[in-house]
Amino acid sequence: MDQRPEHPLPAMRSRKVLALMASVLILLPAAALASGVRGKPIENRASKSFNGIDGWASFSDFGAFVADRIPLRSRAVRTDAWIDDHVFSEDPAFGGSSTPRVIRGKDGFLFLADAIDTACAPNSPPDVAAQNFSRLSTIIADSGRDVLSMVAPDKSTVHPELLPADLAKYDCFTQFTNTLWSDLDSAHIPGFINLRSALTQQTKATREPLYLRKDSHWDSAGSLVGVRLAIDHFAPDLWTNAEVKYGGVGDYTGDLTGMQGNPQTDQAPQYSVERPGVIAGPTTVIDDIEGGNNRRFTNTAPPGRLIPGKTLMFLDSYGLAALAQLVPFFEDLTIIRLVDFEPSRFAGAIADADRVWVLTVERSLTYRLSVEIGSTPFLDQLQSTLQTDSAK
């Protein structure tokens, strides 16, 4: 059979098309940047900061800093995701990454790959994280302040049965999570409540998931479990199921679909808390960091209806998702995001509070408790600050 060589024109046309597409992808953001357009965050985290060159790692930080602010980024992510999904039949991985940020599980559930990756490569061993958490809570408790210590488990921890059967890192993920929660239980952490156990029991009893199908957070039924346990800790007789209202099924846009480059609307049950007699007072934005999420809430109510005094809550996006349910229980509540860690500010805020609630998501635990709020330098500073405060 006569085998003629493939005509070069189709290949040449393909290369020209690819070159044109590459030029557009490069030049459009550059033009938008020159005209003053800045990219907006599309992921559930603060934009990467950059503090100058300090070693080789600074170049990676600078690349992430630019990537977070590049104009038209969301459109580029959607385009890249469409190509991965429809052309290569792969999970979307922006920028040609070999590791997608989102894992497709069973029954339409999506999972954050970072939660799996962090479990398989933690910033510190789980027992060290647990010991640091214990010291943090002990310092606060020894100062005479009430302390509540919580870790919000990732969706993959509470619902491992929904992970894909062929997940390559399943074994190291399972080993880490089991060890971590065992170490937390045995570390004698003042005010510690095991949310993994509570959420697992609840989902077994109701046979309903407690996490959003297309999002990396718990749903309002899941957050309600944590809120109730917190209120029972601070004021054992204050909670009543009669104040929990079911609002039907509502729409939400899952952050994981945004990471895939194709934001989608899904539905989930909605639960709220309505507390007759509790009147919301002024809300104060205490800084302008990332949209002013650090705030002070006040309420008034008849005697016995509110947790009195100053309550300080360190939280992340899991706590923010539960905010509407928990705020009506406190006379004076200040929330500060853990991602805004600054040693002197955090120590001073604790010294000014009557009680402290720490709620961090599981996937950030080993980092926060080895580098930030649980690091030895900060714990030494906190201990000194509280000892000086008590001596006044």
PEFEN-V265479 format. One record per pair of residues at least 12 apart in sequence whose ideal C-beta (glycine too) atoms are under 6 Angstrom apart, sorted by the first residue. I is the first residue (numbers start at 1). J is the second residue. Records with the same first field share a line. If there is no record, write none. Layout:
I: J / J
//
This chain:
28: 72
29: 70 / 71 / 72
32: 71 / 72
33: 71
37: 71
38: 69
39: 69 / 70 / 71 / 73
42: 74 / 258
44: 255 / 317
46: 290 / 339
47: 68
48: 64 / 65 / 68
50: 62 / 65
77: 94 / 261
78: 261
80: 94
81: 260 / 261 / 262
92: 260 / 261
101: 113 / 259
102: 256 / 259 / 260
105: 162 / 163 / 164
106: 162
108: 213
109: 162 / 213
110: 214 / 256
111: 156
112: 216
114: 363
115: 154 / 156 / 363
116: 169 / 173
118: 363
119: 173 / 176 / 177
120: 169 / 172 / 173
122: 366
123: 366 / 367 / 370
124: 366 / 370
126: 179 / 180 / 183
127: 183
129: 365 / 366 / 369
130: 183 / 184 / 187
131: 187
132: 369 / 374
133: 189 / 369 / 374
134: 187 / 188 / 189
135: 379
136: 374
137: 149 / 189 / 190 / 191
138: 190
139: 382 / 383
140: 356
141: 190
143: 386
145: 355 / 356
146: 355
147: 190 / 191 / 356
148: 191 / 230 / 233 / 357
149: 189 / 191 / 192 / 358
150: 193 / 195 / 359
151: 360 / 362 / 365
152: 195 / 318 / 361
153: 195 / 196 / 362
154: 362 / 363
155: 211
157: 177
158: 199 / 200
159: 209
181: 196
193: 229
195: 226
198: 225
199: 225
202: 225
210: 222
212: 268
213: 266
214: 254 / 256 / 257 / 266
215: 254 / 255 / 256
216: 255 / 256
217: 321
219: 268
220: 270 / 271
221: 269 / 271
223: 321 / 322
224: 271
227: 322 / 325 / 326
231: 329
234: 307
235: 307
243: 273 / 274 / 275
245: 272 / 274
246: 271
247: 270 / 272
249: 267 / 269
250: 270
251: 265 / 267
252: 268
253: 265
254: 266
273: 325 / 328
275: 328
277: 301 / 302 / 305
278: 299 / 301 / 328
279: 300
280: 299
281: 298 / 299 / 300
282: 298
283: 295 / 297
284: 296
289: 340
293: 337
294: 336
295: 335
296: 334
297: 327 / 333
298: 332
306: 331
307: 329 / 330
308: 331
309: 354
310: 332 / 353 / 354
311: 330 / 333 / 355
312: 334 / 349 / 353 / 356
313: 335 / 357
314: 336 / 338 / 358
315: 335 / 359
316: 338 / 361
318: 361
319: 359
338: 360 / 368
341: 372
343: 378 / 381
347: 381 / 382 / 385
351: 385 / 386 / 389
//
